[in-house]
């Protein structure tokens, strides 16, 4: 997959010449709703012998437009790099990553259509029902056919419903932050994934007989809420089973910071400084303030047994 980074205004020389079916969206999470958009673009591309392109942004529009107060620009489900991985798996040939700046955000609907649809050689444009590209009442998927002026086909993808609720990035971010990783994964269509660097911690896990890798994630990456989770962790190109604790280690005192610590099953190597990936599969329980260290150790043995059982049932 080719990744093309665009800073407005751009030179047409950087745009691949092939005609494309173009999928539009911010695509945070590349969840099942987004997947429906991309799959529709892939289908049209096959029918018309086109390349598949997708366009996203380096950060959320709320960075430029202050009125969107419900979204924190520092809490993404997926980094641009993770989006690219997921797009590649879905069959996207070209991924445009546009810097969302004030200059880009001030484009008129007509100029956006010309420069970011027609000039990207789109023969088909596919987006979700709620996609906008300017003032919502003027630049939406219902007004786009008129703005297209017959230069490309427009396909509006309906909302995807799960459990009587629209699948959306806001909902999934809320689920993840509350620790409801099981439902979040159902909405995503895959196991939620984060990445980070392994750093030194307090070595509490080693003292308890459960050594942990302490993970520091990028500040823009949302991480699951406090709890104990079944995970896999990728170290040096290989995935290992593990159990993760997101919490404050309250048994050792109050007022402690939230940390992410992973006990990797059947693994003894030192991996400080490694950049790792973590797949979050299932929440085992919340954080408990135990009366004693012995009670904590007993629970950790139960957590390990539950983790192994989870993977045995997969």
C-alpha positions in Angstrom: 0.0 0.0 0.0 1.3 3.5 -0.9 1.0 6.2 1.7 0.8 9.8 0.4 1.0 12.6 2.9 -0.6 15.9 1.9 -0.1 19.4 3.3 -2.5 21.9 1.8 -1.9 23.4 -0.7 -0.3 20.5 -2.4 1.4 19.8 -5.8 -0.5 17.5 -8.1 2.8 15.8 -8.8 2.5 13.8 -5.6 -0.9 12.3 -6.6 -0.8 8.8 -8.3 -2.2 9.0 -11.8 -4.5 5.9 -11.6 -8.2 6.4 -11.3 -9.6 5.3 -7.9 -12.6 4.5 -5.9 -12.1 6.9 -2.9 -13.2 6.1 0.6 -13.6 9.2 2.9 -13.6 9.5 6.7 -11.5 10.2 9.7 -11.6 6.4 10.3 -10.6 6.5 14.0 -10.7 2.8 15.0 -11.4 1.6 11.5 -14.4 0.0 13.1 -17.2 -2.1 11.5 -18.9 1.0 10.1 -15.7 2.2 8.5 -15.0 -1.3 7.2 -18.4 -1.2 5.4 -17.3 2.1 3.7 -14.0 0.6 2.6 -15.5 -2.7 1.5 -18.0 -0.8 -0.7 -15.1 1.1 -2.2 -13.3 -2.2 -2.8 -16.3 -3.6 -4.5 -16.7 -0.7 -6.9 -13.0 -0.8 -7.6 -13.2 -4.4 -8.7 -16.3 -3.7 -10.8 -14.7 -0.7 -12.6 -11.1 -1.9 -12.6 -9.9 1.0 -10.3 -7.4 1.3 -7.5 -8.8 1.6 -4.0 -7.9 4.8 -2.2 -8.8 6.1 1.3 -8.3 9.6 2.7 -7.9 10.4 6.4 -6.3 13.2 8.5 -3.3 13.4 10.7 -5.5 14.6 13.6 -9.2 15.2 14.3 -10.9 18.3 12.9 -11.6 19.5 16.5 -7.9 20.6 16.7 -8.9 23.3 14.2 -12.6 23.7 15.0 -13.1 24.5 18.6 -16.9 24.0 18.7 -16.4 20.2 18.9 -16.0 19.9 22.6 -17.1 16.3 23.0 -14.0 14.9 21.4 -10.6 15.1 23.0 -7.9 15.3 20.3 -5.6 13.4 22.6 -7.7 10.2 22.8 -7.5 8.3 19.5 -8.4 4.7 19.1 -5.9 4.3 16.4 -2.7 6.2 15.4 -2.1 6.9 11.7 0.3 4.0 11.6 -2.3 1.6 13.0 -4.9 2.9 10.6 -2.5 2.2 7.8 -2.1 -1.4 9.0 -5.9 -1.9 9.1 -6.4 -0.2 5.7 -3.8 -2.5 4.1 -5.5 -5.6 5.5 -8.8 -4.4 4.0 -7.3 -4.0 0.5 -6.6 -0.3 0.2 -4.0 0.5 -2.4 -3.4 4.2 -1.6 -3.8 5.9 1.7 -3.9 9.7 1.7 -3.0 11.3 5.0 -4.0 15.0 5.0 -2.7 17.5 7.5 -5.9 19.1 8.9 -4.9 22.7 9.2 -6.8 26.0 9.3 -6.0 26.5 5.6 -7.4 23.1 4.7 -10.4 23.5 7.0 -11.3 26.8 5.3 -11.8 25.3 1.9 -15.2 25.8 0.3 -17.3 22.7 -0.4 -16.7 23.3 -4.1 -12.9 23.6 -3.7 -12.8 20.5 -1.5 -14.6 18.5 -4.1 -12.3 19.7 -6.8 -9.0 19.3 -5.0 -9.7 16.3 -2.7 -11.9 14.2 -4.9 -11.6 15.2 -8.6 -7.9 16.0 -8.4 -7.3 12.7 -6.6 -8.7 11.0 -9.7 -11.8 9.7 -8.0 -14.2 8.0 -10.3 -16.3 6.8 -7.3 -16.5 8.5 -3.9 -17.7 6.4 -0.9 -18.4 7.7 2.6 -20.7 7.1 5.6 -24.1 8.7 5.8 -22.8 11.3 8.3 -19.7 12.4 6.5 -19.3 16.2 6.0 -16.7 18.3 4.3 -17.6 21.8 5.4 -20.7 23.4 6.9 -22.9 20.3 7.6 -26.0 21.8 6.0 -24.1 22.5 2.7 -21.4 19.9 2.5 -22.7 16.4 3.2 -23.5 13.1 1.5 -26.8 14.4 0.3 -25.4 17.5 -1.3 -22.4 15.8 -2.8 -24.1 14.4 -5.9 -24.9 17.9 -7.1 -21.4 19.2 -6.3 -20.0 16.2 -8.2 -21.6 17.5 -11.4 -21.4 14.0 -12.9 -17.6 13.9 -12.6 -17.7 10.8 -10.2 -20.2 8.4 -8.7 -21.3 9.0 -5.1 -22.2 6.2 -2.7 -23.5 6.9 0.7 -23.2 4.0 3.2 -25.9 3.6 5.8 -25.2 3.4 9.5 -24.3 0.0 10.9 -26.3 -1.0 13.9 -25.3 -3.4 16.7 -27.3 -4.1 19.8 -29.8 -1.4 18.7 -27.0 1.2 18.7 -25.1 2.9 15.9 -21.5 1.8 15.7 -19.4 4.9 16.1 -15.9 6.0 17.2 -17.3 8.1 20.1 -19.1 5.1 21.5 -16.1 2.9 21.2 -13.8 5.4 22.9 -16.2 5.6 25.8 -16.3 1.8 26.0 -12.6 1.5 26.1 -12.1 4.3 28.6 -14.6 2.5 30.9 -12.9 -0.8 30.5 -15.7 -2.4 28.5 -13.3 -3.9 26.1 -15.5 -6.9 25.2 -18.2 -4.7 23.7 -15.6 -2.4 22.2 -14.1 -5.3 20.3 -17.6 -6.3 19.1 -18.0 -2.8 17.6 -14.5 -2.7 16.2 -14.7 -6.1 14.6 -11.3 -7.1 16.0 -9.3 -7.0 19.2 -8.5 -3.4 20.3 -4.7 -2.8 20.0 -2.3 -0.3 21.6 1.5 0.1 21.4 4.1 1.4 23.8 7.6 1.1 25.2 8.6 -1.2 28.0 10.1 0.8 30.9 11.3 0.0 34.5 8.7 0.0 37.2 8.8 -0.7 40.9 9.4 -4.5 40.4 6.3 -5.2 42.6 5.3 -8.0 40.2 8.6 -9.8 40.5 8.4 -9.7 44.3 5.0 -11.3 44.0 6.1 -14.0 41.6 4.4 -12.4 38.7 7.0 -10.2 36.9 5.5 -7.6 34.6 6.4 -5.5 31.6 5.5 -1.9 32.4 4.1 -0.2 29.2 4.1 3.5 28.5 1.8 4.3 25.6 1.9 7.4 23.3 0.0 10.2 25.1 -2.4 10.4 22.1 -3.4 6.7 22.5 -6.5 5.9 24.6 -6.0 3.0 26.9 -8.5 0.7 28.6 -9.9 1.8 32.0 -8.8 0.3 35.3 -9.1 -3.4 35.5 -7.5 -6.8 34.8 -7.5 -8.0 31.2 -6.6 -11.0 29.0 -4.1 -9.7 26.4 -1.5 -10.7 23.8 1.7 -8.8 23.6 4.0 -8.7 20.5 7.7 -8.7 21.4 10.3 -8.9 18.7 7.9 -10.0 16.0 6.2 -12.8 18.1 2.9 -12.7 20.0 2.8 -14.0 23.6 -0.2 -14.6 25.9 -0.5 -12.5 29.0 -2.7 -10.8 31.6 -2.6 -7.0 32.0 -3.3 -4.8 35.0 -4.4 -1.2 34.4 -4.6 0.4 37.8 -3.0 2.1 40.8 -1.6 -0.9 42.7 -3.8 0.2 45.6 -2.7 -2.6 47.9 0.6 -0.8 48.2 -0.8 2.6 49.1 -3.2 5.4 48.0 -2.6 8.2 45.5 -0.6 6.1 43.1 -0.5 6.8 39.3 -2.3 4.6 36.9 0.1 2.2 35.2 -0.2 -0.6 32.6 1.6 -3.8 33.6 1.6 -7.1 31.7 2.5 -10.4 33.1 3.6 -12.4 30.0 2.8 -16.1 30.5 5.8 -18.5 30.2 8.2 -15.7 29.4 11.4 -14.8 31.3 13.3 -12.4 29.1 14.3 -8.8 29.9 12.7 -6.5 27.3 13.3 -3.0 28.6 13.3 -0.4 25.8 11.3 -2.7 23.4 8.4 -1.2 21.5 5.6 -3.6 21.9 2.0 -4.0 20.6 -0.8 -5.2 22.9 -4.1 -6.8 21.9 -6.9 -6.4 24.5 -9.3 -9.4 24.4 -11.3 -9.5 27.6 -11.8 -7.8 31.0 -11.5 -10.3 33.8 -12.4 -8.1 36.7 -12.0 -4.6 38.2 -9.2 -3.5 40.6 -9.6 -4.7 44.1 -7.9 -3.4 47.3 -6.9 -6.6 49.0 -6.4 -6.8 52.8 -3.0 -8.5 52.4 -0.3 -9.3 49.8 -1.1 -13.0 50.3 -4.7 -12.3 49.2 -3.4 -10.4 46.1 -1.1 -13.3 45.2 -4.0 -15.8 45.5 -6.1 -13.7 43.2 -3.2 -13.4 40.7 -3.0 -17.2 40.5 -6.8 -17.2 39.8 -6.3 -14.5 37.1 -3.6 -16.6 35.4 -5.9 -19.6 35.4 -8.7 -17.6 34.0 -6.4 -16.2 31.3 -5.2 -19.6 30.2 -8.8 -20.9 30.1 -9.8 -17.9 27.9 -7.2 -18.8 25.3 -7.9 -22.5 25.5 -11.5 -21.7 24.5 -10.6 -19.6 21.5 
